């Protein structure tokens, strides 16, 4: 099988896709960096949500194991 020929991009096309930024301004912080900063600030809330997620996942796994054993025996 042959692949279709790729269309070369020009510098005008790639330049128009990149948002303009000023030379001296730092880039906006990434989503991950903002999430980590928020998690450090609100430690108790983050730990509570983590515990809820872990308990919920464990509950789903135990429920699936029970249903599988109950209906397949």
mmCIF file as Biopython writes it, N, C-alpha, C and O atoms, coordinates in Angstrom:
data_model
#
loop_
_atom_site.group_PDB
_atom_site.id
_atom_site.type_symbol
_atom_site.label_atom_id
_atom_site.label_alt_id
_atom_site.label_comp_id
_atom_site.label_asym_id
_atom_site.label_entity_id
_atom_site.label_seq_id
_atom_site.pdbx_PDB_ins_code
_atom_site.Cartn_x
_atom_site.Cartn_y
_atom_site.Cartn_z
_atom_site.occupancy
_atom_site.B_iso_or_equiv
_atom_site.auth_seq_id
_atom_site.auth_asym_id
_atom_site.pdbx_PDB_model_num
ATOM 1   N N  . UNK A ? 1  ? 0.841   -1.184  0.000  1.0 0.0 1  A 1 
ATOM 2   C CA . UNK A ? 1  ? 0.000   0.000   0.000  1.0 0.0 1  A 1 
ATOM 3   C C  . UNK A ? 1  ? 0.880   1.240   0.000  1.0 0.0 1  A 1 
ATOM 4   O O  . UNK A ? 1  ? 1.930   1.282   0.642  1.0 0.0 1  A 1 
ATOM 5   N N  . UNK A ? 2  ? 0.448   2.197   -0.699 1.0 0.0 2  A 1 
ATOM 6   C CA . UNK A ? 2  ? 1.188   3.456   -0.736 1.0 0.0 2  A 1 
ATOM 7   C C  . UNK A ? 2  ? 0.405   4.507   0.017  1.0 0.0 2  A 1 
ATOM 8   O O  . UNK A ? 2  ? -0.825  4.495   0.055  1.0 0.0 2  A 1 
ATOM 9   N N  . UNK A ? 3  ? 1.138   5.401   0.606  1.0 0.0 3  A 1 
ATOM 10  C CA . UNK A ? 3  ? 0.513   6.483   1.346  1.0 0.0 3  A 1 
ATOM 11  C C  . UNK A ? 3  ? 0.302   7.665   0.414  1.0 0.0 3  A 1 
ATOM 12  O O  . UNK A ? 3  ? 1.101   7.894   -0.493 1.0 0.0 3  A 1 
ATOM 13  N N  . UNK A ? 4  ? -0.782  8.423   0.637  1.0 0.0 4  A 1 
ATOM 14  C CA . UNK A ? 4  ? -0.996  9.607   -0.194 1.0 0.0 4  A 1 
ATOM 15  C C  . UNK A ? 4  ? 0.101   10.624  0.064  1.0 0.0 4  A 1 
ATOM 16  O O  . UNK A ? 4  ? 0.621   10.710  1.176  1.0 0.0 4  A 1 
ATOM 17  N N  . UNK A ? 5  ? 0.453   11.388  -0.944 1.0 0.0 5  A 1 
ATOM 18  C CA . UNK A ? 5  ? 1.514   12.386  -0.739 1.0 0.0 5  A 1 
ATOM 19  C C  . UNK A ? 5  ? 1.069   13.443  0.265  1.0 0.0 5  A 1 
ATOM 20  O O  . UNK A ? 5  ? -0.081  13.882  0.268  1.0 0.0 5  A 1 
ATOM 21  N N  . UNK A ? 6  ? 2.004   13.834  1.110  1.0 0.0 6  A 1 
ATOM 22  C CA . UNK A ? 6  ? 1.678   14.850  2.105  1.0 0.0 6  A 1 
ATOM 23  C C  . UNK A ? 6  ? 1.767   16.228  1.465  1.0 0.0 6  A 1 
ATOM 24  O O  . UNK A ? 6  ? 2.540   16.458  0.535  1.0 0.0 6  A 1 
ATOM 25  N N  . UNK A ? 7  ? 0.973   17.116  1.980  1.0 0.0 7  A 1 
ATOM 26  C CA . UNK A ? 7  ? 0.947   18.481  1.472  1.0 0.0 7  A 1 
ATOM 27  C C  . UNK A ? 7  ? 1.908   19.301  2.311  1.0 0.0 7  A 1 
ATOM 28  O O  . UNK A ? 7  ? 1.728   19.400  3.525  1.0 0.0 7  A 1 
ATOM 29  N N  . UNK A ? 8  ? 2.911   19.885  1.704  1.0 0.0 8  A 1 
ATOM 30  C CA . UNK A ? 8  ? 3.851   20.694  2.497  1.0 0.0 8  A 1 
ATOM 31  C C  . UNK A ? 8  ? 3.175   21.957  3.006  1.0 0.0 8  A 1 
ATOM 32  O O  . UNK A ? 8  ? 2.358   22.567  2.315  1.0 0.0 8  A 1 
ATOM 33  N N  . UNK A ? 9  ? 3.529   22.335  4.224  1.0 0.0 9  A 1 
ATOM 34  C CA . UNK A ? 9  ? 2.971   23.558  4.794  1.0 0.0 9  A 1 
ATOM 35  C C  . UNK A ? 9  ? 3.962   24.692  4.578  1.0 0.0 9  A 1 
ATOM 36  O O  . UNK A ? 9  ? 5.178   24.503  4.618  1.0 0.0 9  A 1 
ATOM 37  N N  . UNK A ? 10 ? 3.424   25.829  4.358  1.0 0.0 10 A 1 
ATOM 38  C CA . UNK A ? 10 ? 4.275   26.993  4.162  1.0 0.0 10 A 1 
ATOM 39  C C  . UNK A ? 10 ? 4.464   27.696  5.494  1.0 0.0 10 A 1 
ATOM 40  O O  . UNK A ? 10 ? 3.747   27.421  6.456  1.0 0.0 10 A 1 
ATOM 41  N N  . UNK A ? 11 ? 5.411   28.585  5.551  1.0 0.0 11 A 1 
ATOM 42  C CA . UNK A ? 11 ? 5.663   29.306  6.791  1.0 0.0 11 A 1 
ATOM 43  C C  . UNK A ? 11 ? 4.499   30.222  7.151  1.0 0.0 11 A 1 
ATOM 44  O O  . UNK A ? 11 ? 4.287   30.521  8.326  1.0 0.0 11 A 1 
ATOM 45  N N  . UNK A ? 12 ? 3.741   30.673  6.146  1.0 0.0 12 A 1 
ATOM 46  C CA . UNK A ? 12 ? 2.583   31.528  6.424  1.0 0.0 12 A 1 
ATOM 47  C C  . UNK A ? 12 ? 1.499   30.737  7.143  1.0 0.0 12 A 1 
ATOM 48  O O  . UNK A ? 12 ? 0.848   31.259  8.048  1.0 0.0 12 A 1 
ATOM 49  N N  . UNK A ? 13 ? 1.298   29.467  6.742  1.0 0.0 13 A 1 
ATOM 50  C CA . UNK A ? 13 ? 0.269   28.661  7.384  1.0 0.0 13 A 1 
ATOM 51  C C  . UNK A ? 13 ? 0.639   28.353  8.835  1.0 0.0 13 A 1 
ATOM 52  O O  . UNK A ? 13 ? -0.213  28.455  9.718  1.0 0.0 13 A 1 
ATOM 53  N N  . UNK A ? 14 ? 1.873   27.986  9.093  1.0 0.0 14 A 1 
ATOM 54  C CA . UNK A ? 14 ? 2.262   27.672  10.465 1.0 0.0 14 A 1 
ATOM 55  C C  . UNK A ? 14 ? 2.311   28.926  11.328 1.0 0.0 14 A 1 
ATOM 56  O O  . UNK A ? 14 ? 2.008   28.862  12.519 1.0 0.0 14 A 1 
ATOM 57  N N  . UNK A ? 15 ? 2.676   30.036  10.763 1.0 0.0 15 A 1 
ATOM 58  C CA . UNK A ? 15 ? 2.724   31.278  11.527 1.0 0.0 15 A 1 
ATOM 59  C C  . UNK A ? 15 ? 1.327   31.742  11.906 1.0 0.0 15 A 1 
ATOM 60  O O  . UNK A ? 15 ? 1.145   32.352  12.960 1.0 0.0 15 A 1 
ATOM 61  N N  . UNK A ? 16 ? 0.332   31.461  11.061 1.0 0.0 16 A 1 
ATOM 62  C CA . UNK A ? 16 ? -1.020  31.911  11.377 1.0 0.0 16 A 1 
ATOM 63  C C  . UNK A ? 16 ? -1.662  31.044  12.452 1.0 0.0 16 A 1 
ATOM 64  O O  . UNK A ? 16 ? -2.603  31.488  13.110 1.0 0.0 16 A 1 
ATOM 65  N N  . UNK A ? 17 ? -1.173  29.803  12.652 1.0 0.0 17 A 1 
ATOM 66  C CA . UNK A ? 17 ? -1.739  28.927  13.658 1.0 0.0 17 A 1 
ATOM 67  C C  . UNK A ? 17 ? -1.222  29.227  15.056 1.0 0.0 17 A 1 
ATOM 68  O O  . UNK A ? 17 ? -1.908  28.928  16.033 1.0 0.0 17 A 1 
ATOM 69  N N  . UNK A ? 18 ? -0.058  29.798  15.181 1.0 0.0 18 A 1 
ATOM 70  C CA . UNK A ? 18 ? 0.547   30.091  16.471 1.0 0.0 18 A 1 
ATOM 71  C C  . UNK A ? 18 ? 0.056   31.455  16.938 1.0 0.0 18 A 1 
ATOM 72  O O  . UNK A ? 18 ? 0.195   32.439  16.211 1.0 0.0 18 A 1 
ATOM 73  N N  . UNK A ? 19 ? -0.527  31.533  18.156 1.0 0.0 19 A 1 
ATOM 74  C CA . UNK A ? 19 ? -1.007  32.828  18.629 1.0 0.0 19 A 1 
ATOM 75  C C  . UNK A ? 19 ? 0.161   33.772  18.897 1.0 0.0 19 A 1 
ATOM 76  O O  . UNK A ? 19 ? 1.200   33.351  19.406 1.0 0.0 19 A 1 
ATOM 77  N N  . UNK A ? 20 ? -0.006  35.027  18.559 1.0 0.0 20 A 1 
ATOM 78  C CA . UNK A ? 20 ? 1.084   35.979  18.780 1.0 0.0 20 A 1 
ATOM 79  C C  . UNK A ? 20 ? 1.250   36.287  20.266 1.0 0.0 20 A 1 
ATOM 80  O O  . UNK A ? 20 ? 0.267   36.447  20.991 1.0 0.0 20 A 1 
ATOM 81  N N  . UNK A ? 21 ? 2.484   36.366  20.704 1.0 0.0 21 A 1 
ATOM 82  C CA . UNK A ? 21 ? 2.786   36.760  22.080 1.0 0.0 21 A 1 
ATOM 83  C C  . UNK A ? 21 ? 3.832   37.863  22.027 1.0 0.0 21 A 1 
ATOM 84  O O  . UNK A ? 21 ? 4.622   37.948  21.087 1.0 0.0 21 A 1 
ATOM 85  N N  . UNK A ? 22 ? 3.821   38.688  23.034 1.0 0.0 22 A 1 
ATOM 86  C CA . UNK A ? 22 ? 4.816   39.743  23.063 1.0 0.0 22 A 1 
ATOM 87  C C  . UNK A ? 22 ? 6.157   39.137  23.470 1.0 0.0 22 A 1 
ATOM 88  O O  . UNK A ? 22 ? 6.194   38.113  24.153 1.0 0.0 22 A 1 
ATOM 89  N N  . UNK A ? 23 ? 7.227   39.746  23.067 1.0 0.0 23 A 1 
ATOM 90  C CA . UNK A ? 23 ? 8.561   39.183  23.270 1.0 0.0 23 A 1 
ATOM 91  C C  . UNK A ? 23 ? 8.939   39.107  24.748 1.0 0.0 23 A 1 
ATOM 92  O O  . UNK A ? 23 ? 9.620   38.163  25.149 1.0 0.0 23 A 1 
ATOM 93  N N  . UNK A ? 24 ? 8.521   40.060  25.563 1.0 0.0 24 A 1 
ATOM 94  C CA . UNK A ? 24 ? 8.933   40.094  26.963 1.0 0.0 24 A 1 
ATOM 95  C C  . UNK A ? 24 ? 7.975   39.399  27.918 1.0 0.0 24 A 1 
ATOM 96  O O  . UNK A ? 24 ? 8.329   39.171  29.074 1.0 0.0 24 A 1 
ATOM 97  N N  . UNK A ? 25 ? 6.772   39.054  27.471 1.0 0.0 25 A 1 
ATOM 98  C CA . UNK A ? 25 ? 5.785   38.468  28.366 1.0 0.0 25 A 1 
ATOM 99  C C  . UNK A ? 25 ? 6.031   36.965  28.533 1.0 0.0 25 A 1 
ATOM 100 O O  . UNK A ? 25 ? 6.272   36.266  27.549 1.0 0.0 25 A 1 
ATOM 101 N N  . UNK A ? 26 ? 5.974   36.471  29.758 1.0 0.0 26 A 1 
ATOM 102 C CA . UNK A ? 26 ? 6.136   35.022  29.954 1.0 0.0 26 A 1 
ATOM 103 C C  . UNK A ? 26 ? 4.898   34.290  29.439 1.0 0.0 26 A 1 
ATOM 104 O O  . UNK A ? 26 ? 3.809   34.863  29.430 1.0 0.0 26 A 1 
ATOM 105 N N  . UNK A ? 27 ? 5.043   33.058  29.019 1.0 0.0 27 A 1 
ATOM 106 C CA . UNK A ? 27 ? 3.878   32.308  28.526 1.0 0.0 27 A 1 
ATOM 107 C C  . UNK A ? 27 ? 2.910   32.020  29.666 1.0 0.0 27 A 1 
ATOM 108 O O  . UNK A ? 27 ? 3.306   31.977  30.831 1.0 0.0 27 A 1 
ATOM 109 N N  . UNK A ? 28 ? 1.660   31.825  29.330 1.0 0.0 28 A 1 
ATOM 110 C CA . UNK A ? 28 ? 0.653   31.527  30.340 1.0 0.0 28 A 1 
ATOM 111 C C  . UNK A ? 28 ? 0.970   30.177  30.971 1.0 0.0 28 A 1 
ATOM 112 O O  . UNK A ? 28 ? 1.400   29.261  30.269 1.0 0.0 28 A 1 
ATOM 113 N N  . UNK A ? 29 ? 0.766   30.032  32.293 1.0 0.0 29 A 1 
ATOM 114 C CA . UNK A ? 29 ? 1.066   28.750  32.937 1.0 0.0 29 A 1 
ATOM 115 C C  . UNK A ? 29 ? 0.149   27.653  32.397 1.0 0.0 29 A 1 
ATOM 116 O O  . UNK A ? 29 ? -1.000  27.902  32.029 1.0 0.0 29 A 1 
ATOM 117 N N  . UNK A ? 30 ? 0.680   26.449  32.359 1.0 0.0 30 A 1 
ATOM 118 C CA . UNK A ? 30 ? -0.080  25.342  31.807 1.0 0.0 30 A 1 
ATOM 119 C C  . UNK A ? 30 ? -1.183  24.926  32.772 1.0 0.0 30 A 1 
ATOM 120 O O  . UNK A ? 30 ? -1.176  25.288  33.949 1.0 0.0 30 A 1 
ATOM 121 N N  . UNK A ? 31 ? -2.135  24.152  32.240 1.0 0.0 31 A 1 
ATOM 122 C CA . UNK A ? 31 ? -3.242  23.667  33.057 1.0 0.0 31 A 1 
ATOM 123 C C  . UNK A ? 31 ? -2.728  22.784  34.189 1.0 0.0 31 A 1 
ATOM 124 O O  . UNK A ? 31 ? -3.231  22.857  35.310 1.0 0.0 31 A 1 
ATOM 125 N N  . UNK A ? 32 ? -1.735  21.956  33.905 1.0 0.0 32 A 1 
ATOM 126 C CA . UNK A ? 32 ? -1.190  21.051  34.920 1.0 0.0 32 A 1 
ATOM 127 C C  . UNK A ? 32 ? -0.549  21.854  36.050 1.0 0.0 32 A 1 
ATOM 128 O O  . UNK A ? 32 ? -0.730  21.537  37.226 1.0 0.0 32 A 1 
ATOM 129 N N  . UNK A ? 33 ? 0.196   22.888  35.689 1.0 0.0 33 A 1 
ATOM 130 C CA . UNK A ? 33 ? 0.847   23.706  36.714 1.0 0.0 33 A 1 
ATOM 131 C C  . UNK A ? 33 ? -0.186  24.408  37.600 1.0 0.0 33 A 1 
ATOM 132 O O  . UNK A ? 33 ? -0.014  24.485  38.816 1.0 0.0 33 A 1 
ATOM 133 N N  . UNK A ? 34 ? -1.257  24.918  36.989 1.0 0.0 34 A 1 
ATOM 134 C CA . UNK A ? 34 ? -2.310  25.569  37.773 1.0 0.0 34 A 1 
ATOM 135 C C  . UNK A ? 34 ? -3.028  24.566  38.673 1.0 0.0 34 A 1 
ATOM 136 O O  . UNK A ? 34 ? -3.366  24.888  39.812 1.0 0.0 34 A 1 
ATOM 137 N N  . UNK A ? 35 ? -3.261  23.357  38.171 1.0 0.0 35 A 1 
ATOM 138 C CA . UNK A ? 35 ? -3.930  22.332  38.975 1.0 0.0 35 A 1 
ATOM 139 C C  . UNK A ? 35 ? -3.063  21.920  40.160 1.0 0.0 35 A 1 
ATOM 140 O O  . UNK A ? 35 ? -3.570  21.746  41.268 1.0 0.0 35 A 1 
ATOM 141 N N  . UNK A ? 36 ? -1.769  21.763  39.936 1.0 0.0 36 A 1 
ATOM 142 C CA . UNK A ? 36 ? -0.870  21.388  41.033 1.0 0.0 36 A 1 
ATOM 143 C C  . UNK A ? 36 ? -0.807  22.492  42.084 1.0 0.0 36 A 1 
ATOM 144 O O  . UNK A ? 36 ? -0.809  22.213  43.283 1.0 0.0 36 A 1 
ATOM 145 N N  . UNK A ? 37 ? -0.750  23.735  41.637 1.0 0.0 37 A 1 
ATOM 146 C CA . UNK A ? 37 ? -0.709  24.851  42.582 1.0 0.0 37 A 1 
ATOM 147 C C  . UNK A ? 37 ? -1.988  24.894  43.417 1.0 0.0 37 A 1 
ATOM 148 O O  . UNK A ? 37 ? -1.943  25.140  44.622 1.0 0.0 37 A 1 
ATOM 149 N N  . UNK A ? 38 ? -3.131  24.653  42.766 1.0 0.0 38 A 1 
ATOM 150 C CA . UNK A ? 38 ? -4.408  24.653  43.475 1.0 0.0 38 A 1 
ATOM 151 C C  . UNK A ? 38 ? -4.481  23.497  44.456 1.0 0.0 38 A 1 
ATOM 152 O O  . UNK A ? 38 ? -5.044  23.642  45.540 1.0 0.0 38 A 1 
ATOM 153 N N  . UNK A ? 39 ? -3.912  22.340  44.086 1.0 0.0 39 A 1 
ATOM 154 C CA . UNK A ? 39 ? -3.929  21.183  44.965 1.0 0.0 39 A 1 
ATOM 155 C C  . UNK A ? 39 ? -3.092  21.427  46.218 1.0 0.0 39 A 1 
ATOM 156 O O  . UNK A ? 39 ? -3.449  20.969  47.303 1.0 0.0 39 A 1 
ATOM 157 N N  . UNK A ? 40 ? -1.991  22.140  46.074 1.0 0.0 40 A 1 
ATOM 158 C CA . UNK A ? 40 ? -1.148  22.435  47.234 1.0 0.0 40 A 1 
ATOM 159 C C  . UNK A ? 40 ? -1.847  23.423  48.154 1.0 0.0 40 A 1 
ATOM 160 O O  . UNK A ? 40 ? -1.766  23.296  49.376 1.0 0.0 40 A 1 
ATOM 161 N N  . UNK A ? 41 ? -2.526  24.398  47.583 1.0 0.0 41 A 1 
ATOM 162 C CA . UNK A ? 41 ? -3.217  25.397  48.406 1.0 0.0 41 A 1 
ATOM 163 C C  . UNK A ? 41 ? -4.382  24.786  49.180 1.0 0.0 41 A 1 
ATOM 164 O O  . UNK A ? 41 ? -4.573  25.089  50.358 1.0 0.0 41 A 1 
ATOM 165 N N  . UNK A ? 42 ? -5.153  23.936  48.528 1.0 0.0 42 A 1 
ATOM 166 C CA . UNK A ? 42 ? -6.351  23.364  49.147 1.0 0.0 42 A 1 
ATOM 167 C C  . UNK A ? 42 ? -6.100  21.891  49.455 1.0 0.0 42 A 1 
ATOM 168 O O  . UNK A ? 42 ? -6.771  21.012  48.914 1.0 0.0 42 A 1 
ATOM 169 N N  . UNK A ? 43 ? -5.152  21.635  50.306 1.0 0.0 43 A 1 
ATOM 170 C CA . UNK A ? 43 ? -4.696  20.271  50.589 1.0 0.0 43 A 1 
ATOM 171 C C  . UNK A ? 43 ? -5.805  19.389  51.142 1.0 0.0 43 A 1 
ATOM 172 O O  . UNK A ? 43 ? -5.958  18.253  50.693 1.0 0.0 43 A 1 
ATOM 173 N N  . UNK A ? 44 ? -6.588  19.879  52.109 1.0 0.0 44 A 1 
ATOM 174 C CA . UNK A ? 44 ? -7.614  19.049  52.744 1.0 0.0 44 A 1 
ATOM 175 C C  . UNK A ? 44 ? -8.691  18.652  51.739 1.0 0.0 44 A 1 
ATOM 176 O O  . UNK A ? 44 ? -9.141  17.506  51.726 1.0 0.0 44 A 1 
ATOM 177 N N  . UNK A ? 45 ? -9.101  19.591  50.906 1.0 0.0 45 A 1 
ATOM 178 C CA . UNK A ? 45 ? -10.120 19.282  49.901 1.0 0.0 45 A 1 
ATOM 179 C C  . UNK A ? 45 ? -9.606  18.268  48.898 1.0 0.0 45 A 1 
ATOM 180 O O  . UNK A ? 45 ? -10.338 17.357  48.511 1.0 0.0 45 A 1 
ATOM 181 N N  . UNK A ? 46 ? -8.367  18.407  48.474 1.0 0.0 46 A 1 
ATOM 182 C CA . UNK A ? 46 ? -7.788  17.470  47.516 1.0 0.0 46 A 1 
ATOM 183 C C  . UNK A ? 46 ? -7.688  16.081  48.111 1.0 0.0 46 A 1 
ATOM 184 O O  . UNK A ? 46 ? -8.009  15.101  47.439 1.0 0.0 46 A 1 
ATOM 185 N N  . UNK A ? 47 ? -7.248  15.971  49.363 1.0 0.0 47 A 1 
ATOM 186 C CA . UNK A ? 47 ? -7.154  14.669  50.007 1.0 0.0 47 A 1 
ATOM 187 C C  . UNK A ? 47 ? -8.527  14.035  50.205 1.0 0.0 47 A 1 
ATOM 188 O O  . UNK A ? 47 ? -8.683  12.823  50.062 1.0 0.0 47 A 1 
ATOM 189 N N  . UNK A ? 48 ? -9.519  14.854  50.534 1.0 0.0 48 A 1 
ATOM 190 C CA . UNK A ? 48 ? -10.882 14.345  50.701 1.0 0.0 48 A 1 
ATOM 191 C C  . UNK A ? 48 ? -11.418 13.812  49.386 1.0 0.0 48 A 1 
ATOM 192 O O  . UNK A ? 48 ? -12.010 12.733  49.351 1.0 0.0 48 A 1 
ATOM 193 N N  . UNK A ? 49 ? -11.220 14.550  48.306 1.0 0.0 49 A 1 
ATOM 194 C CA . UNK A ? 49 ? -11.691 14.092  46.995 1.0 0.0 49 A 1 
ATOM 195 C C  . UNK A ? 49 ? -10.942 12.834  46.545 1.0 0.0 49 A 1 
ATOM 196 O O  . UNK A ? 49 ? -11.536 11.948  45.930 1.0 0.0 49 A 1 
ATOM 197 N N  . UNK A ? 50 ? -9.647  12.752  46.848 1.0 0.0 50 A 1 
ATOM 198 C CA . UNK A ? 50 ? -8.889  11.549  46.525 1.0 0.0 50 A 1 
ATOM 199 C C  . UNK A ? 50 ? -9.428  10.349  47.295 1.0 0.0 50 A 1 
ATOM 200 O O  . UNK A ? 50 ? -9.571  9.262   46.735 1.0 0.0 50 A 1 
ATOM 201 N N  . UNK A ? 51 ? -9.728  10.545  48.580 1.0 0.0 51 A 1 
ATOM 202 C CA . UNK A ? 51 ? -10.263 9.453   49.394 1.0 0.0 51 A 1 
ATOM 203 C C  . UNK A ? 51 ? -11.633 9.006   48.880 1.0 0.0 51 A 1 
ATOM 204 O O  . UNK A ? 51 ? -11.921 7.810   48.830 1.0 0.0 51 A 1 
ATOM 205 N N  . UNK A ? 52 ? -12.470 9.962   48.501 1.0 0.0 52 A 1 
ATOM 206 C CA . UNK A ? 52 ? -13.779 9.607   47.939 1.0 0.0 52 A 1 
ATOM 207 C C  . UNK A ? 52 ? -13.626 8.814   46.644 1.0 0.0 52 A 1 
ATOM 208 O O  . UNK A ? 52 ? -14.340 7.836   46.422 1.0 0.0 52 A 1 
ATOM 209 N N  . UNK A ? 53 ? -12.707 9.231   45.803 1.0 0.0 53 A 1 
ATOM 210 C CA . UNK A ? 53 ? -12.475 8.532   44.542 1.0 0.0 53 A 1 
ATOM 211 C C  . UNK A ? 53 ? -11.963 7.122   44.789 1.0 0.0 53 A 1 
ATOM 212 O O  . UNK A ? 53 ? -12.418 6.176   44.146 1.0 0.0 53 A 1 
ATOM 213 N N  . UNK A ? 54 ? -11.022 6.974   45.713 1.0 0.0 54 A 1 
ATOM 214 C CA . UNK A ? 54 ? -10.478 5.651   46.019 1.0 0.0 54 A 1 
ATOM 215 C C  . UNK A ? 54 ? -11.559 4.747   46.604 1.0 0.0 54 A 1 
ATOM 216 O O  . UNK A ? 54 ? -11.653 3.580   46.226 1.0 0.0 54 A 1 
ATOM 217 N N  . UNK A ? 55 ? -12.370 5.263   47.515 1.0 0.0 55 A 1 
ATOM 218 C CA . UNK A ? 55 ? -13.443 4.465   48.113 1.0 0.0 55 A 1 
ATOM 219 C C  . UNK A ? 55 ? -14.486 4.084   47.071 1.0 0.0 55 A 1 
ATOM 220 O O  . UNK A ? 55 ? -14.977 2.955   47.069 1.0 0.0 55 A 1 
ATOM 221 N N  . UNK A ? 56 ? -14.821 5.004   46.198 1.0 0.0 56 A 1 
ATOM 222 C CA . UNK A ? 56 ? -15.785 4.706   45.141 1.0 0.0 56 A 1 
ATOM 223 C C  . UNK A ? 56 ? -15.283 3.647   44.184 1.0 0.0 56 A 1 
ATOM 224 O O  . UNK A ? 56 ? -16.029 2.746   43.801 1.0 0.0 56 A 1 
ATOM 225 N N  . UNK A ? 57 ? -14.016 3.748   43.792 1.0 0.0 57 A 1 
ATOM 226 C CA . UNK A ? 57 ? -13.438 2.751   42.889 1.0 0.0 57 A 1 
ATOM 227 C C  . UNK A ? 57 ? -13.378 1.386   43.563 1.0 0.0 57 A 1 
ATOM 228 O O  . UNK A ? 57 ? -13.692 0.372   42.941 1.0 0.0 57 A 1 
ATOM 229 N N  . UNK A ? 58 ? -12.979 1.356   44.823 1.0 0.0 58 A 1 
ATOM 230 C CA . UNK A ? 58 ? -12.939 0.094   45.555 1.0 0.0 58 A 1 
ATOM 231 C C  . UNK A ? 58 ? -14.342 -0.497  45.685 1.0 0.0 58 A 1 
ATOM 232 O O  . UNK A ? 58 ? -14.520 -1.707  45.543 1.0 0.0 58 A 1 
ATOM 233 N N  . UNK A ? 59 ? -15.327 0.340   45.951 1.0 0.0 59 A 1 
ATOM 234 C CA . UNK A ? 59 ? -16.712 -0.128  46.045 1.0 0.0 59 A 1 
ATOM 235 C C  . UNK A ? 59 ? -17.218 -0.718  44.741 1.0 0.0 59 A 1 
ATOM 236 O O  . UNK A ? 59 ? -17.903 -1.741  44.744 1.0 0.0 59 A 1 
ATOM 237 N N  . UNK A ? 60 ? -16.884 -0.081  43.627 1.0 0.0 60 A 1 
ATOM 238 C CA . UNK A ? 60 ? -17.295 -0.600  42.317 1.0 0.0 60 A 1 
ATOM 239 C C  . UNK A ? 60 ? -16.635 -1.942  42.047 1.0 0.0 60 A 1 
ATOM 240 O O  . UNK A ? 60 ? -17.290 -2.864  41.562 1.0 0.0 60 A 1 
ATOM 241 N N  . UNK A ? 61 ? -15.349 -2.067  42.353 1.0 0.0 61 A 1 
ATOM 242 C CA . UNK A ? 61 ? -14.655 -3.328  42.119 1.0 0.0 61 A 1 
ATOM 243 C C  . UNK A ? 61 ? -15.214 -4.456  42.997 1.0 0.0 61 A 1 
ATOM 244 O O  . UNK A ? 61 ? -15.377 -5.582  42.525 1.0 0.0 61 A 1 
ATOM 245 N N  . UNK A ? 62 ? -15.506 -4.163  44.258 1.0 0.0 62 A 1 
ATOM 246 C CA . UNK A ? 62 ? -16.085 -5.175  45.150 1.0 0.0 62 A 1 
ATOM 247 C C  . UNK A ? 62 ? -17.486 -5.554  44.672 1.0 0.0 62 A 1 
ATOM 248 O O  . UNK A ? 62 ? -17.845 -6.732  44.691 1.0 0.0 62 A 1 
ATOM 249 N N  . UNK A ? 63 ? -18.280 -4.574  44.245 1.0 0.0 63 A 1 
ATOM 250 C CA . UNK A ? 63 ? -19.625 -4.862  43.750 1.0 0.0 63 A 1 
ATOM 251 C C  . UNK A ? 63 ? -19.568 -5.724  42.483 1.0 0.0 63 A 1 
ATOM 252 O O  . UNK A ? 63 ? -20.361 -6.653  42.331 1.0 0.0 63 A 1 
ATOM 253 N N  . UNK A ? 64 ? -18.646 -5.421  41.585 1.0 0.0 64 A 1 
ATOM 254 C CA . UNK A ? 64 ? -18.508 -6.240  40.381 1.0 0.0 64 A 1 
ATOM 255 C C  . UNK A ? 64 ? -18.070 -7.662  40.712 1.0 0.0 64 A 1 
ATOM 256 O O  . UNK A ? 64 ? -18.546 -8.615  40.095 1.0 0.0 64 A 1 
ATOM 257 N N  . UNK A ? 65 ? -17.174 -7.814  41.673 1.0 0.0 65 A 1 
ATOM 258 C CA . UNK A ? 65 ? -16.739 -9.144  42.085 1.0 0.0 65 A 1 
ATOM 259 C C  . UNK A ? 65 ? -17.904 -9.921  42.699 1.0 0.0 65 A 1 
ATOM 260 O O  . UNK A ? 65 ? -18.065 -11.113 42.437 1.0 0.0 65 A 1 
ATOM 261 N N  . UNK A ? 66 ? -18.708 -9.250  43.509 1.0 0.0 66 A 1 
ATOM 262 C CA . UNK A ? 66 ? -19.861 -9.907  44.125 1.0 0.0 66 A 1 
ATOM 263 C C  . UNK A ? 66 ? -20.875 -10.325 43.073 1.0 0.0 66 A 1 
ATOM 264 O O  . UNK A ? 66 ? -21.380 -11.446 43.115 1.0 0.0 66 A 1 
ATOM 265 N N  . UNK A ? 67 ? -21.176 -9.451  42.142 1.0 0.0 67 A 1 
ATOM 266 C CA . UNK A ? 67 ? -22.144 -9.758  41.087 1.0 0.0 67 A 1 
ATOM 267 C C  . UNK A ? 67 ? -21.633 -10.892 40.214 1.0 0.0 67 A 1 
ATOM 268 O O  . UNK A ? 67 ? -22.404 -11.768 39.823 1.0 0.0 67 A 1 
ATOM 269 N N  . UNK A ? 68 ? -20.356 -10.886 39.906 1.0 0.0 68 A 1 
ATOM 270 C CA . UNK A ? 68 ? -19.784 -11.942 39.080 1.0 0.0 68 A 1 
ATOM 271 C C  . UNK A ? 68 ? -19.860 -13.293 39.794 1.0 0.0 68 A 1 
ATOM 272 O O  . UNK A ? 68 ? -20.191 -14.305 39.175 1.0 0.0 68 A 1 
ATOM 273 N N  . UNK A ? 69 ? -19.557 -13.311 41.088 1.0 0.0 69 A 1 
ATOM 274 C CA . UNK A ? 69 ? -19.597 -14.566 41.846 1.0 0.0 69 A 1 
ATOM 275 C C  . UNK A ? 69 ? -21.040 -15.029 42.040 1.0 0.0 69 A 1 
ATOM 276 O O  . UNK A ? 69 ? -21.312 -16.227 41.971 1.0 0.0 69 A 1 
ATOM 277 N N  . UNK A ? 70 ? -21.954 -14.115 42.278 1.0 0.0 70 A 1 
ATOM 278 C CA . UNK A ? 70 ? -23.343 -14.466 42.541 1.0 0.0 70 A 1 
ATOM 279 C C  . UNK A ? 70 ? -24.033 -15.034 41.308 1.0 0.0 70 A 1 
ATOM 280 O O  . UNK A ? 70 ? -24.758 -16.025 41.405 1.0 0.0 70 A 1 
ATOM 281 N N  . UNK A ? 71 ? -23.815 -14.420 40.159 1.0 0.0 71 A 1 
ATOM 282 C CA . UNK A ? 71 ? -24.524 -14.848 38.960 1.0 0.0 71 A 1 
ATOM 283 C C  . UNK A ? 71 ? -23.803 -15.938 38.173 1.0 0.0 71 A 1 
ATOM 284 O O  . UNK A ? 71 ? -24.410 -16.537 37.285 1.0 0.0 71 A 1 
ATOM 285 N N  . UNK A ? 72 ? -22.532 -16.220 38.463 1.0 0.0 72 A 1 
ATOM 286 C CA . UNK A ? 72 ? -21.801 -17.245 37.733 1.0 0.0 72 A 1 
ATOM 287 C C  . UNK A ? 72 ? -21.557 -18.506 38.546 1.0 0.0 72 A 1 
ATOM 288 O O  . UNK A ? 72 ? -20.736 -19.335 38.153 1.0 0.0 72 A 1 
ATOM 289 N N  . UNK A ? 73 ? -22.246 -18.675 39.665 1.0 0.0 73 A 1 
ATOM 290 C CA . UNK A ? 73 ? -21.999 -19.876 40.453 1.0 0.0 73 A 1 
ATOM 291 C C  . UNK A ? 73 ? -23.054 -20.937 40.222 1.0 0.0 73 A 1 
ATOM 292 O O  . UNK A ? 73 ? -22.987 -22.013 40.816 1.0 0.0 73 A 1 
#
